[in-house]
Amino acid sequence: MTDLAEKSCTACRGGVPPLSREGAETWRKQTPEWKLSGDARKIERTFKFKNFKQALAFVNKVGEVAEAEQHHPDITFGWGYANIVLQTHAIGGLHENDFIVAAKIDRLG
């Protein structure tokens, strides 16, 4: 199996169905720290830090990954945490790209 973090995102402009729950679980095995939402349309992970400065530095690194892959997560952060949510908005659910970005983010944390 190819390491997801070594892959690059492919353009997804819609027109393809989102992953099924089973498909998402298959990809999630390679990103086990990420939680699959109840409707299987998003994955989410919270990272913990010692302070705001570390959380901000992490979020900036996530932003660099997102820009490089042209696949952008929803991010909330504050003192001591950063919460990352991934989904492919164009298809209203999950795509392999979400797991690629998750694997790349895992390497940061």
N, CA, C and O atoms as a MOPAC input file, in Angstrom:
PM7 MOZYME 1SCF
protein

 N      0.84600 1    -1.17500 1     0.00000 1
 C      0.00000 1     0.00000 1     0.00000 1
 C      0.89800 1     1.24600 1     0.00000 1
 O      1.84700 1     1.33300 1     0.77800 1
 N      0.59500 1     2.18500 1    -0.85800 1
 C      1.36000 1     3.42200 1    -0.94900 1
 C      1.09500 1     4.29700 1     0.27200 1
 O     -0.04500 1     4.43500 1     0.71400 1
 N      2.15800 1     4.88600 1     0.80800 1
 C      2.02400 1     5.80700 1     1.93000 1
 C      1.25000 1     7.03400 1     1.45200 1
 O      1.67300 1     7.72000 1     0.52200 1
 N      0.12600 1     7.30100 1     2.09000 1
 C     -0.71200 1     8.43300 1     1.68100 1
 C      0.05100 1     9.74700 1     1.68900 1
 O     -0.17100 1    10.59100 1     0.81900 1
 N      0.94100 1     9.93800 1     2.64600 1
 C      1.66900 1    11.20600 1     2.75700 1
 C      2.62500 1    11.42400 1     1.58400 1
 O      3.09800 1    12.54200 1     1.37900 1
 N      2.91100 1    10.39300 1     0.82600 1
 C      3.78600 1    10.51900 1    -0.34100 1
 C      3.00100 1    10.84400 1    -1.61100 1
 O      3.59200 1    11.17000 1    -2.64100 1
 N      1.68200 1    10.75600 1    -1.53900 1
 C      0.83800 1    11.02900 1    -2.69800 1
 C      0.52300 1    12.52000 1    -2.78600 1
 O      0.76000 1    13.26800 1    -1.83700 1
 N     -0.00200 1    12.94200 1    -3.91100 1
 C     -0.46500 1    14.31900 1    -4.10600 1
 C     -1.94600 1    14.29700 1    -4.43100 1
 O     -2.45600 1    13.34700 1    -5.02400 1
 N     -2.61900 1    15.35200 1    -4.03500 1
 C     -4.04800 1    15.46600 1    -4.32600 1
 C     -4.27500 1    15.64200 1    -5.81900 1
 O     -3.46800 1    16.24400 1    -6.52700 1
 N     -5.40300 1    15.09700 1    -6.27600 1
 C     -5.83100 1    15.28500 1    -7.65600 1
 C     -7.01300 1    16.23800 1    -7.65700 1
 O     -7.78300 1    16.28000 1    -6.69700 1
 N     -7.15600 1    16.99200 1    -8.71600 1
 C     -8.26200 1    17.94800 1    -8.80700 1
 C     -9.59200 1    17.21000 1    -8.72200 1
 O     -9.79300 1    16.20400 1    -9.40300 1
 N    -10.49300 1    17.70600 1    -7.89200 1
 C    -11.81800 1    17.11500 1    -7.74600 1
 C    -12.83100 1    18.23600 1    -7.84300 1
 O    -13.03300 1    18.98300 1    -6.88500 1
 N    -13.45800 1    18.35600 1    -8.98000 1
 C    -14.39500 1    19.44500 1    -9.22000 1
 C    -15.85200 1    19.01400 1    -9.11200 1
 O    -16.75400 1    19.74600 1    -9.51900 1
 N    -16.07400 1    17.85200 1    -8.57800 1
 C    -17.43700 1    17.35100 1    -8.46800 1
 C    -17.70500 1    16.32200 1    -9.54100 1
 O    -16.83200 1    15.99600 1   -10.34600 1
 N    -18.90700 1    15.82200 1    -9.54300 1
 C    -19.27700 1    14.83700 1   -10.54000 1
 C    -18.87900 1    13.41600 1   -10.17800 1
 O    -19.19400 1    12.47800 1   -10.90900 1
 N    -18.19000 1    13.25000 1    -9.05700 1
 C    -17.86500 1    11.91200 1    -8.57700 1
 C    -18.55000 1    11.73200 1    -7.22800 1
 O    -18.68000 1    12.68800 1    -6.46400 1
 N    -18.98200 1    10.52500 1    -6.93500 1
 C    -19.65000 1    10.33300 1    -5.64400 1
 C    -18.64300 1    10.36100 1    -4.50100 1
 O    -17.48800 1     9.97200 1    -4.67500 1
 N    -19.08200 1    10.82300 1    -3.33000 1
 C    -18.20100 1    10.76000 1    -2.17500 1
 C    -17.98000 1     9.30900 1    -1.76400 1
 O    -18.74200 1     8.42200 1    -2.14800 1
 N    -16.94300 1     9.08100 1    -0.99200 1
 C    -16.68100 1     7.73700 1    -0.49800 1
 C    -17.83500 1     7.24800 1     0.36500 1
 O    -18.46200 1     8.02200 1     1.08800 1
 N    -18.09800 1     5.97600 1     0.27800 1
 C    -19.06000 1     5.34800 1     1.18300 1
 C    -18.40800 1     5.24200 1     2.56000 1
 O    -17.20400 1     5.46400 1     2.69400 1
 N    -19.18000 1     4.91100 1     3.56400 1
 C    -18.61700 1     4.70600 1     4.90100 1
 C    -17.51300 1     3.64800 1     4.84500 1
 O    -16.45600 1     3.81800 1     5.45200 1
 N    -17.75700 1     2.56900 1     4.12200 1
 C    -16.77000 1     1.49600 1     4.02700 1
 C    -15.49800 1     1.98000 1     3.32500 1
 O    -14.39000 1     1.65100 1     3.75000 1
 N    -15.65400 1     2.74900 1     2.27000 1
 C    -14.50400 1     3.29900 1     1.56400 1
 C    -13.71000 1     4.24500 1     2.43900 1
 O    -12.47900 1     4.23100 1     2.43200 1
 N    -14.42400 1     5.07000 1     3.19500 1
 C    -13.76600 1     6.01400 1     4.09800 1
 C    -13.01300 1     5.26400 1     5.19400 1
 O    -11.89500 1     5.64300 1     5.54400 1
 N    -13.60500 1     4.21800 1     5.73000 1
 C    -12.94000 1     3.43900 1     6.78000 1
 C    -11.67600 1     2.77000 1     6.24700 1
 O    -10.68900 1     2.63400 1     6.97100 1
 N    -11.70600 1     2.35600 1     4.99300 1
 C    -10.51400 1     1.74300 1     4.39100 1
 C     -9.36400 1     2.74200 1     4.36700 1
 O     -8.24600 1     2.39800 1     4.75000 1
 N     -9.61500 1     3.97100 1     3.92300 1
 C     -8.57300 1     5.00900 1     3.90300 1
 C     -8.19500 1     5.42900 1     5.31700 1
 O     -7.03000 1     5.72000 1     5.58700 1
 N     -9.16100 1     5.46100 1     6.21000 1
 C     -8.90700 1     5.92500 1     7.57800 1
 C     -7.94700 1     5.00000 1     8.32500 1
 O     -7.30000 1     5.42600 1     9.28200 1
 N     -7.85200 1     3.77500 1     7.91300 1
 C     -6.89800 1     2.85100 1     8.53800 1
 C     -5.46400 1     3.37800 1     8.43000 1
 O     -4.60600 1     3.04100 1     9.24500 1
 N     -5.21900 1     4.20700 1     7.41200 1
 C     -3.88700 1     4.79300 1     7.24300 1
 C     -3.74400 1     6.11900 1     7.99900 1
 O     -2.64500 1     6.66400 1     8.09300 1
 N     -4.82900 1     6.62500 1     8.52500 1
 C     -4.82400 1     7.85900 1     9.32900 1
 C     -5.66900 1     7.60800 1    10.58400 1
 O     -6.69400 1     8.26200 1    10.77600 1
 N     -5.25200 1     6.67300 1    11.43300 1
 C     -6.10900 1     6.20600 1    12.53000 1
 C     -6.44100 1     7.22600 1    13.60500 1
 O     -7.37900 1     7.01600 1    14.37400 1
 N     -5.70100 1     8.32100 1    13.68100 1
 C     -5.99100 1     9.34300 1    14.69800 1
 C     -7.17500 1    10.23200 1    14.30900 1
 O     -7.69700 1    10.97600 1    15.13900 1
 N     -7.58800 1    10.15200 1    13.06500 1
 C     -8.69100 1    10.97600 1    12.57600 1
 C    -10.00400 1    10.25700 1    12.83000 1
 O    -10.10600 1     9.04400 1    12.64900 1
 N    -11.01100 1    11.02100 1    13.25400 1
 C    -12.33800 1    10.46500 1    13.53500 1
 C    -13.25500 1    10.71300 1    12.34700 1
 O    -13.28500 1    11.80500 1    11.78000 1
 N    -13.98900 1     9.69600 1    11.99000 1
 C    -14.97900 1     9.79400 1    10.92100 1
 C    -16.28100 1    10.30500 1    11.50900 1
 O    -16.74200 1     9.79700 1    12.53200 1
 N    -16.87800 1    11.30300 1    10.87500 1
 C    -18.14800 1    11.85400 1    11.36900 1
 C    -19.25800 1    10.80900 1    11.27100 1
 O    -19.14000 1     9.82900 1    10.53600 1
 N    -20.31100 1    11.02500 1    12.00400 1
 C    -21.44100 1    10.10100 1    12.02200 1
 C    -22.05600 1     9.85200 1    10.65800 1
 O    -22.52600 1     8.75000 1    10.37700 1
 N    -22.05400 1    10.87600 1     9.80600 1
 C    -22.61800 1    10.71800 1     8.46700 1
 C    -21.55600 1    10.30100 1     7.43900 1
 O    -21.85000 1    10.20000 1     6.24900 1
 N    -20.32900 1    10.06200 1     7.89900 1
 C    -19.20000 1     9.61600 1     7.05800 1
 C    -18.86700 1    10.60900 1     5.95100 1
 O    -18.40200 1    10.21200 1     4.88300 1
 N    -19.10200 1    11.90500 1     6.19700 1
 C    -18.81500 1    12.93000 1     5.19600 1
 C    -17.60800 1    13.79600 1     5.54000 1
 O    -17.18300 1    14.62000 1     4.73000 1
 N    -17.04900 1    13.61400 1     6.74800 1
 C    -15.91900 1    14.43100 1     7.20200 1
 C    -15.00800 1    13.57300 1     8.07000 1
 O    -15.43500 1    12.57900 1     8.65900 1
 N    -13.73400 1    13.98600 1     8.13500 1
 C    -12.83900 1    13.45100 1     9.14000 1
 C    -12.30600 1    14.63100 1     9.95500 1
 O    -12.20200 1    15.75000 1     9.45500 1
 N    -11.97300 1    14.36100 1    11.21100 1
 C    -11.60600 1    15.44000 1    12.11600 1
 C    -10.54400 1    14.95300 1    13.10600 1
 O    -10.53700 1    13.79500 1    13.52200 1
 N     -9.66000 1    15.86300 1    13.46300 1
 C     -8.65600 1    15.56500 1    14.48400 1
 C     -8.32500 1    16.83800 1    15.24200 1
 O     -8.22100 1    17.91600 1    14.65700 1
 N     -8.16100 1    16.70000 1    16.55200 1
 C     -7.73200 1    17.80900 1    17.38700 1
 C     -6.29800 1    17.55700 1    17.84900 1
 O     -5.97300 1    16.47900 1    18.34700 1
 N     -5.46100 1    18.55300 1    17.67700 1
 C     -4.07000 1    18.50900 1    18.09800 1
 C     -3.93800 1    19.39300 1    19.32800 1
 O     -4.54400 1    20.46300 1    19.39200 1
 N     -3.14500 1    18.95400 1    20.31100 1
 C     -2.94000 1    19.70400 1    21.55900 1
 C     -1.53200 1    20.30300 1    21.58800 1
 O     -0.57200 1    19.70300 1    21.10200 1
 N     -1.43600 1    21.49300 1    22.16700 1
 C     -0.17000 1    22.21600 1    22.26700 1
 C     -0.04600 1    22.84000 1    23.64400 1
 O     -1.01800 1    22.89700 1    24.39800 1
 N      1.14300 1    23.30600 1    23.96900 1
 C      1.39100 1    23.90500 1    25.28300 1
 C      0.86200 1    25.32300 1    25.39900 1
 O      0.61800 1    25.81300 1    26.50200 1
 N      0.67900 1    25.99700 1    24.24000 1
 C      0.25300 1    27.39100 1    24.30600 1
 C     -0.29000 1    27.84800 1    22.95200 1
 O     -0.32300 1    27.07800 1    21.99100 1
 N     -0.70500 1    29.07900 1    22.89400 1
 C     -1.26200 1    29.65500 1    21.66900 1
 C     -0.21800 1    29.74100 1    20.56200 1
 O     -0.50700 1    29.43700 1    19.40500 1
 N      0.98400 1    30.15000 1    20.91500 1
 C      2.04100 1    30.32300 1    19.91700 1
 C      2.32200 1    29.01400 1    19.17200 1
 O      2.48100 1    29.02100 1    17.95100 1
 N      2.38400 1    27.90300 1    19.89200 1
 C      2.62500 1    26.60500 1    19.24400 1
 C      1.44500 1    26.20500 1    18.36000 1
 O      1.64000 1    25.66900 1    17.26900 1
 N      0.23600 1    26.46100 1    18.82300 1
 C     -0.95000 1    26.15000 1    18.02200 1
 C     -0.95100 1    26.96700 1    16.73400 1
 O     -1.24000 1    26.43700 1    15.66100 1
 N     -0.63200 1    28.24400 1    16.83700 1
 C     -0.58300 1    29.11200 1    15.66700 1
 C      0.48800 1    28.65600 1    14.68800 1
 O      0.24800 1    28.63100 1    13.48100 1
 N      1.66100 1    28.29700 1    15.18500 1
 C      2.73800 1    27.82000 1    14.31000 1
 C      2.30000 1    26.55900 1    13.56300 1
 O      2.58500 1    26.40400 1    12.37600 1
 N      1.61000 1    25.66500 1    14.25900 1
 C      1.10400 1    24.44200 1    13.62500 1
 C      0.08300 1    24.77300 1    12.54500 1
 O      0.14400 1    24.23100 1    11.44100 1
 N     -0.84700 1    25.65500 1    12.85800 1
 C     -1.87700 1    26.04700 1    11.88400 1
 C     -1.22600 1    26.64700 1    10.63500 1
 O     -1.67200 1    26.38300 1     9.51900 1
 N     -0.19200 1    27.43700 1    10.81400 1
 C      0.51600 1    27.99200 1     9.65400 1
 C      1.14600 1    26.90000 1     8.79800 1
 O      1.13200 1    26.99100 1     7.57100 1
 N      1.69500 1    25.87400 1     9.43100 1
 C      2.26300 1    24.74100 1     8.68100 1
 C      1.16800 1    23.98000 1     7.94400 1
 O      1.35800 1    23.55600 1     6.80400 1
 N      0.02100 1    23.80900 1     8.59800 1
 C     -1.12300 1    23.15600 1     7.94100 1
 C     -1.54100 1    23.96800 1     6.72100 1
 O     -1.85400 1    23.40500 1     5.67200 1
 N     -1.54700 1    25.28600 1     6.85800 1
 C     -1.88600 1    26.16000 1     5.73100 1
 C     -0.93600 1    25.97600 1     4.56100 1
 O     -1.36500 1    26.00000 1     3.40700 1
 N      0.33500 1    25.79500 1     4.83800 1
 C      1.31600 1    25.55700 1     3.76700 1
 C      1.03800 1    24.24200 1     3.05000 1
 O      1.11200 1    24.17400 1     1.82400 1
 N      0.71700 1    23.19600 1     3.81200 1
 C      0.36700 1    21.90600 1     3.20600 1
 C     -0.88900 1    22.05300 1     2.34800 1
 O     -0.94600 1    21.55700 1     1.22300 1
 N     -1.88800 1    22.73600 1     2.89200 1
 C     -3.15200 1    22.91900 1     2.17400 1
 C     -2.94200 1    23.66300 1     0.85900 1
 O     -3.50800 1    23.28900 1    -0.16800 1
 N     -2.14400 1    24.69700 1     0.89200 1
 C     -1.87300 1    25.45000 1    -0.33000 1
 C     -1.10100 1    24.61000 1    -1.34100 1
 O     -1.39800 1    24.64200 1    -2.53500 1
 N     -0.12100 1    23.86700 1    -0.87000 1
 C      0.67400 1    23.02700 1    -1.77300 1
 C     -0.19600 1    21.96500 1    -2.45200 1
 O      0.01500 1    21.63100 1    -3.61800 1
 N     -1.16900 1    21.44300 1    -1.71600 1
 C     -2.04700 1    20.39000 1    -2.25100 1
 C     -3.30900 1    20.94800 1    -2.90500 1
 O     -4.04700 1    20.21800 1    -3.56800 1
 N     -3.55300 1    22.24900 1    -2.71500 1
 C     -4.78900 1    22.87200 1    -3.20200 1
 C     -6.02900 1    22.12100 1    -2.69000 1
 O     -6.99500 1    21.88600 1    -3.41700 1
 N     -5.95000 1    21.76400 1    -1.41700 1
 C     -7.05100 1    21.07400 1    -0.74500 1
 C     -7.08100 1    21.62100 1     0.68400 1
 O     -6.16600 1    21.37500 1     1.47000 1
 N     -8.12600 1    22.35700 1     1.00700 1
 C     -8.11800 1    23.21200 1     2.18500 1
 C     -9.07500 1    22.72800 1     3.27500 1
 O    -10.27100 1    22.57200 1     3.02900 1
 N     -8.54800 1    22.49200 1     4.47600 1
 C     -9.38800 1    22.06600 1     5.59200 1
 C    -10.07900 1    23.24700 1     6.26200 1
 O     -9.75100 1    24.40800 1     6.01700 1
 N    -11.03300 1    22.92200 1     7.10400 1
 C    -11.61300 1    23.89900 1     8.01500 1
 C    -10.79800 1    23.79900 1     9.29900 1
 O    -10.58700 1    22.70500 1     9.82300 1
 N    -10.34500 1    24.93600 1     9.80000 1
 C     -9.46800 1    24.95900 1    10.96500 1
 C    -10.03000 1    25.89800 1    12.01700 1
 O    -10.41000 1    27.03000 1    11.71800 1
 N    -10.07800 1    25.41500 1    13.25700 1
 C    -10.34100 1    26.27500 1    14.40000 1
 C     -9.19500 1    26.03900 1    15.38200 1
 O     -8.72800 1    24.91300 1    15.54900 1
 N     -8.75300 1    27.10800 1    16.02200 1
 C     -7.66600 1    26.94300 1    16.98000 1
 C     -7.72400 1    28.03900 1    18.02400 1
 O     -8.37700 1    29.06800 1    17.85200 1
 N     -7.03000 1    27.78600 1    19.09500 1
 C     -6.94200 1    28.74000 1    20.19100 1
 C     -5.81400 1    28.32800 1    21.10400 1
 O     -4.89700 1    27.61700 1    20.69300 1
 N     -5.88200 1    28.77100 1    22.32900 1
 C     -4.81700 1    28.49000 1    23.27500 1
 C     -4.73000 1    26.97900 1    23.50300 1
 O     -5.62400 1    26.38100 1    24.10100 1
 N     -3.64800 1    26.37100 1    23.02000 1
 C     -3.37200 1    24.97100 1    23.29900 1
 C     -4.03000 1    23.93600 1    22.40800 1
 O     -3.92000 1    22.74100 1    22.68000 1
 N     -4.71000 1    24.35700 1    21.35200 1
 C     -5.33800 1    23.35100 1    20.48200 1
 C     -5.48100 1    23.86000 1    19.05300 1
 O     -5.48800 1    25.06200 1    18.78900 1
 N     -5.59400 1    22.90000 1    18.14600 1
 C     -5.98500 1    23.17900 1    16.75400 1
 C     -6.87200 1    22.02400 1    16.31500 1
 O     -6.49000 1    20.85900 1    16.42400 1
 N     -8.04500 1    22.35300 1    15.82400 1
 C     -8.98300 1    21.34500 1    15.34000 1
 C     -9.05700 1    21.45000 1    13.82000 1
 O     -9.30900 1    22.52300 1    13.27000 1
 N     -8.83400 1    20.33200 1    13.15800 1
 C     -8.80900 1    20.28600 1    11.69600 1
 C     -9.94600 1    19.38700 1    11.22000 1
 O    -10.10200 1    18.26600 1    11.70400 1
 N    -10.73700 1    19.87900 1    10.27400 1
 C    -11.82100 1    19.10100 1     9.65800 1
 C    -11.56600 1    19.06600 1     8.15900 1
 O    -11.33900 1    20.09600 1     7.52500 1
 N    -11.60800 1    17.86000 1     7.61000 1
 C    -11.40800 1    17.68200 1     6.17100 1
 C    -12.63400 1    17.06600 1     5.53000 1
 O    -13.24400 1    16.13900 1     6.06200 1
 N    -12.97500 1    17.60600 1     4.37500 1
 C    -14.00200 1    17.04600 1     3.50300 1
 C    -13.81300 1    17.68200 1     2.14100 1
 O    -13.17300 1    18.72600 1     2.02200 1
 N    -14.35600 1    17.06800 1     1.13300 1
 C    -14.28200 1    17.63800 1    -0.21300 1
 C    -15.62200 1    18.30300 1    -0.48800 1
 O    -16.61200 1    17.64100 1    -0.80000 1
 N    -15.63200 1    19.62500 1    -0.36700 1
 C    -16.88000 1    20.37800 1    -0.50400 1
 C    -17.53900 1    20.16700 1    -1.86500 1
 O    -18.76700 1    20.14600 1    -1.95500 1
 N    -16.74600 1    20.01100 1    -2.92300 1
 C    -17.29000 1    19.87600 1    -4.28000 1
 C    -18.16500 1    18.63800 1    -4.44300 1
 O    -19.02800 1    18.59900 1    -5.32000 1
 N    -17.94500 1    17.61900 1    -3.59300 1
 C    -18.74900 1    16.40200 1    -3.71600 1
 C    -19.59300 1    16.14600 1    -2.46000 1
 O    -20.31000 1    15.15000 1    -2.37300 1
 N    -19.49500 1    17.05100 1    -1.50500 1
 C    -20.31400 1    16.92500 1    -0.29900 1
 C    -19.95800 1    15.73200 1     0.56600 1
 O    -20.82100 1    15.16200 1     1.23400 1
 N    -18.68500 1    15.35200 1     0.55600 1
 C    -18.27000 1    14.21000 1     1.36800 1
 C    -16.77800 1    13.99800 1     1.27900 1
 O    -16.01400 1    14.93000 1     1.03000 1
 N    -16.37800 1    12.77100 1     1.48300 1
 C    -14.95600 1    12.44200 1     1.51300 1
 C    -14.44600 1    11.89100 1     0.18800 1
 O    -15.16300 1    11.22200 1    -0.55600 1
 N    -13.18800 1    12.19600 1    -0.07500 1
 C    -12.45600 1    11.74800 1    -1.27300 1
 C    -11.07400 1    11.32000 1    -0.78800 1
 O    -10.66800 1    11.68800 1     0.31400 1
 N    -10.37200 1    10.57500 1    -1.56800 1
 C     -9.00700 1    10.17600 1    -1.21200 1
 C     -8.16400 1    11.39500 1    -0.83500 1
 O     -7.31400 1    11.30000 1     0.05000 1
 N     -8.38200 1    12.52700 1    -1.48400 1
 C     -7.61400 1    13.74700 1    -1.18600 1
 C     -7.65300 1    14.11800 1     0.29700 1
 O     -6.65600 1    14.57700 1     0.85400 1
 N     -8.80000 1    13.91800 1     0.92600 1
 C     -8.92500 1    14.26200 1     2.33800 1
 C     -7.96100 1    13.44900 1     3.19000 1
 O     -7.38200 1    13.96600 1     4.14600 1
 N     -7.79200 1    12.20000 1     2.85000 1
 C     -6.90600 1    11.32100 1     3.60500 1
 C     -5.43700 1    11.59800 1     3.27400 1
 O     -4.56500 1    11.42500 1     4.12500 1
 N     -5.16800 1    12.02100 1     2.05700 1
 C     -3.80500 1    12.42600 1     1.69200 1
 C     -3.38400 1    13.62400 1     2.53700 1
 O     -2.29600 1    13.63300 1     3.11400 1
 N     -4.25000 1    14.63300 1     2.60900 1
 C     -3.92800 1    15.82500 1     3.40000 1
 C     -3.84800 1    15.46100 1     4.88700 1
 O     -2.97500 1    15.96300 1     5.59500 1
 N     -4.73800 1    14.60600 1     5.36300 1
 C     -4.68500 1    14.17500 1     6.76500 1
 C     -3.33800 1    13.52400 1     7.07200 1
 O     -2.73600 1    13.81100 1     8.10700 1
 N     -2.86300 1    12.65900 1     6.19200 1
 C     -1.57700 1    11.98400 1     6.40200 1
 C     -0.42200 1    12.98500 1     6.41000 1
 O      0.52200 1    12.84500 1     7.18900 1
 N     -0.50000 1    13.98200 1     5.55000 1
 C      0.54400 1    15.01600 1     5.51900 1
 C      0.50400 1    15.86200 1     6.80100 1
 O      1.55000 1    16.23100 1     7.33500 1
 N     -0.68500 1    16.16100 1     7.28200 1
 C     -0.82400 1    16.91200 1     8.53200 1
 C     -0.30700 1    16.08500 1     9.70700 1
 O      0.33000 1    16.62500 1    10.61200 1
 N     -0.57400 1    14.78700 1     9.70000 1
 C     -0.08000 1    13.91800 1    10.77800 1
 C      1.44100 1    14.01600 1    10.89600 1
 O      1.97900 1    13.94200 1    12.00200 1
 N      2.12200 1    14.17600 1     9.80100 1
 C      3.58300 1    14.28500 1     9.83400 1
 C      4.04600 1    15.58300 1    10.48900 1
 O      5.18000 1    15.67000 1    10.96000 1
 N      3.18200 1    16.58200 1    10.52100 1
 C      3.51700 1    17.86800 1    11.15100 1
 C      3.41000 1    17.80100 1    12.66600 1
 O      4.19300 1    18.41400 1    13.39200 1
 N      2.40900 1    17.03200 1    13.12800 1
 C      2.10000 1    17.01300 1    14.54500 1
 C      2.86200 1    15.96800 1    15.25600 1
 O      2.71700 1    15.81600 1    16.46900 1

